[in-house]
Structures are given as C-alpha cells and as structure tokens.
C-alpha cells in the first residue's frame, strides 16, 4: 500500500491509502470487504431506480453522507492493522505535493491525523451500538426496511474503520515505517488547480 497526503487548506489535510493490485483483488477480500462491496452494489442499484422509496432513500442518504467529515473518509481507506502486516514491518511511502507541503511537517501532520480523532470515533462507535436496540420497533413497518437500524450499523462500521485506520497509521509512525516522498505529479496537479480552478 501507499499513502497520499493531500492538503485541503493551510491547516487541514486528507490522508488516502491506495492498496496495491494484489491486496485489492477479489480473491484476497475479507468477509467485511465482501459485505461492504455487496452493500455498495445494492446502494448503486437503488440510486439507479427511476422513482419510489429506494430512489428517495438514496437521495436523502447521499445528503447525509456529505455531512461526514473528510478526515473520517480518509482514515477509512487505511486497512485495520493485521498480524500479517505487523510481522512484515514493510515500509510505506507517503506521497505529497512538495511545493505545497513542507517535508519537515509531513510526519507531524500524519501524527495529528492518526491521533486527534480516535476518542471521537471510539465514543461514536459505542453510541451507535447503544442506539441499535432502540431502533428495533421500526422493523414493524411493512415493506420498508428498518432504515434507522441500518444507518446506525453503517455509522458503527464507519467509525470502526476510521478508528482502526488511525491506529494503523499511528503504528506506522511509531515503528518509523513511513518514507516521505515529494511528488512532482501532485505538484503539477495542485498548480493546475490553482491556475484553472475548473
């Protein structure tokens, strides 16, 4: 895997993990990855519906998804730390636009991304679990699935992935397994974005 550190503003950055082709192949998917893939396919099919409750649900659902902080989306791209990864202790490259981010600040920024939201994700994960039993009466509504329950399941999964993604990043930093690499390609993309905002 390799990481991308992308500045969003002068104070905030996004971390994104790109998995290598071997990790992303269908045969190497875990049960959680297969369930996630199936849920994504179902959501995409509902989005393509012309009308009805499925279309309405995805319209409102997508509005709610835009309210999730980008830091959470970024941390979710990092896989949870497995025993196999811990034993391998492989170096991980972090690419970033060197003209827009000082290399001396990369590790500090990564440490902040890894640690500052762990408490939030942990507490929200538990609150999602606490809320799930409360939504059981909604299952009595005919035809329509128990949307509040599935929303809390999604949020619990989302906070779990963000929490353990941040712990993985923290582990990489503690073990000094991070290689910082300024990327001329990212420099060009950021410069092009400043010149041509469209």
C-alpha positions in Angstrom: 0.0 0.0 0.0 1.0 3.6 -0.3 -0.4 6.8 1.3 -1.2 10.2 -0.2 -1.2 13.3 2.0 -3.3 15.9 0.3 -3.6 19.4 1.7 -7.2 20.7 1.6 -6.4 24.1 3.2 -3.5 25.7 5.0 -4.5 23.8 8.2 -6.2 20.7 7.1 -5.1 17.7 5.1 -6.6 14.5 3.8 -4.9 11.1 4.1 -5.7 8.5 1.4 -4.5 4.9 1.3 -4.1 3.2 -2.1 -3.9 -0.6 -1.9 -1.7 -2.5 -4.4 -3.4 -4.6 -7.0 -2.7 -7.8 -5.1 -4.5 -6.5 -2.0 -7.4 -5.2 -4.0 -8.0 -8.4 -6.0 -11.4 -10.2 -5.4 -9.7 -13.4 -4.1 -7.9 -11.5 -1.3 -11.1 -9.8 0.1 -12.1 -10.4 3.7 -15.7 -11.2 4.7 -16.1 -7.5 5.8 -14.8 -6.4 2.4 -17.3 -8.7 0.6 -20.2 -7.4 2.7 -19.1 -3.8 2.0 -18.9 -4.5 -1.7 -22.4 -6.0 -1.7 -23.8 -3.1 0.2 -22.2 -0.7 -2.3 -23.7 -2.6 -5.2 -27.2 -2.6 -3.6 -26.9 1.2 -2.9 -25.8 1.9 -6.5 -28.8 -0.2 -7.9 -31.2 1.7 -5.6 -29.7 5.0 -6.9 -30.5 4.0 -10.5 -34.2 3.4 -9.7 -36.4 5.8 -11.6 -38.7 6.5 -8.6 -40.1 5.0 -5.4 -38.8 4.7 -1.8 -35.5 3.3 -2.9 -34.7 6.4 -5.0 -36.0 8.7 -2.3 -33.9 6.9 0.3 -30.7 7.2 -1.7 -31.3 10.9 -2.4 -31.7 11.7 1.3 -29.0 9.2 2.3 -26.4 10.8 -0.1 -27.2 14.2 1.5 -26.5 12.7 4.9 -23.2 11.1 3.7 -21.9 14.5 2.5 -22.1 15.6 6.2 -19.4 13.0 7.2 -16.1 14.8 7.7 -13.5 14.1 5.0 -11.0 13.1 7.7 -13.2 10.1 8.5 -13.5 9.1 4.8 -9.7 9.3 4.5 -8.9 7.2 7.6 -11.4 4.6 6.5 -9.2 3.9 3.4 -6.5 2.5 5.7 -6.9 -1.2 6.4 -7.0 -2.3 10.1 -3.6 -3.5 11.3 -3.4 -7.3 10.9 -0.9 -9.7 12.5 0.5 -10.3 9.0 1.2 -6.6 8.4 2.6 -6.3 11.9 5.0 -9.2 11.3 6.0 -7.9 7.8 7.0 -4.4 9.0 7.0 -3.1 5.4 8.0 0.5 4.7 5.1 2.6 3.4 5.6 5.5 1.0 3.7 8.8 1.7 3.4 10.9 -1.4 2.6 14.6 -1.1 2.9 17.8 -3.2 6.3 19.1 -2.1 5.6 22.6 -3.3 2.5 22.9 -1.1 3.5 20.8 2.0 6.9 21.1 3.7 8.5 17.7 4.1 9.6 18.5 7.6 5.9 18.8 8.6 4.7 15.6 7.0 5.2 13.3 10.0 3.7 15.9 12.3 0.6 16.2 10.1 0.3 12.4 9.9 0.6 12.1 13.7 -2.2 14.6 14.1 -4.4 12.8 11.7 -3.7 9.5 13.4 -4.4 10.6 17.0 -6.8 13.6 17.1 -10.0 11.8 16.2 -9.5 8.4 17.9 -11.5 9.4 21.0 -14.4 10.8 18.8 -14.6 7.6 16.7 -14.4 5.3 19.8 -17.3 7.2 21.5 -19.4 7.4 18.4 -18.9 3.7 17.7 -20.3 2.8 21.1 -23.2 5.3 20.8 -24.1 3.6 17.5 -24.2 0.2 19.2 -26.3 1.6 22.1 -28.8 3.1 19.6 -29.3 -0.1 17.6 -31.7 -1.9 20.0 -33.8 1.3 20.3 -34.5 1.1 16.5 -35.9 -2.4 16.6 -39.6 -1.2 16.7 -39.1 0.3 13.2 -38.8 -3.2 11.9 -42.6 -3.5 12.3 -43.2 -1.0 9.5 -44.2 -3.2 6.5 -42.3 -3.2 3.1 -39.7 -0.6 4.0 -36.6 -2.0 5.8 -35.5 -0.7 9.2 -33.6 2.3 7.9 -32.6 3.8 11.3 -31.1 0.4 12.3 -29.1 0.1 9.0 -28.0 3.7 9.4 -26.6 3.0 12.8 -24.9 -0.2 11.6 -23.3 1.9 8.8 -22.1 4.6 11.2 -20.7 2.0 13.6 -18.8 0.3 10.8 -17.6 3.7 9.5 -16.3 4.8 13.0 -14.8 1.3 13.5 -12.8 1.6 10.2 -11.8 5.1 10.9 -10.6 4.2 14.4 -8.6 1.2 13.4 -7.3 3.0 10.3 -6.0 5.8 12.6 -4.4 3.1 14.9 -2.7 1.6 11.8 -1.3 5.0 10.9 -0.2 5.6 14.4 1.6 2.2 14.4 3.4 3.0 11.2 4.6 6.3 12.7 5.7 4.6 16.0 7.7 1.9 14.2 9.2 4.5 11.8 7.9 2.7 8.7 7.0 5.9 6.8 9.0 7.1 3.8 8.1 10.7 2.8 8.3 11.3 -0.9 7.5 14.6 -2.5 5.6 14.0 -5.8 6.2 16.2 -8.8 3.0 14.8 -10.3 0.9 16.1 -7.3 2.7 19.4 -7.6 1.6 19.7 -11.2 -2.0 18.8 -10.3 -2.2 21.3 -7.5 -0.6 24.0 -9.6 -3.0 23.3 -12.5 -5.9 23.5 -10.0 -4.7 26.9 -8.9 -4.3 28.2 -12.4 -7.5 26.6 -13.8 -10.0 26.2 -10.9 -12.5 24.4 -13.1 
